[in-house]
Amino acid sequence: MSTYYDPKDLKKFGNIEEFQKPLADKFFDYYGEVFKEGALTAREKALIALAVSHAVQCPYCIDAYTGDTLKKGCSEAEMMEAVHVAAAIRGGASLVHGVQMMNKVKKMTM
């Protein structure tokens, strides 16, 4: 069965330089710097990336960071908790925008 997102395409990520090498080089340099150890450990960054991957719903990122967090020693419980954090923030962001609707309703019905 074929899927819209072909898992094999994840291995082709580096090929984005084919059509625009200077910008790809800048991106990959930046990406590499971001994921280096710093104020956050590489393990913490991997968990953040896993959570963000779910928030932005990128199947390639989910695959990549699921593997990366496992390699960095994260447990299934930690990984799922990170996903729940992403879900809570995403859900909360939708709900807080309900205030805009409420303000508009109050304005229109006054």
Secondary structure by P-SEA (a helix, b strand, c coil): ccccccccccccccccccccaaaaaaaaaaaaaaaccccccaaaaaaaaaaaaaaaccaaaaaaaaaaaaaacccaaaaaaaaaaaaaaaaaaaaaaaaaaaaaaaaaac
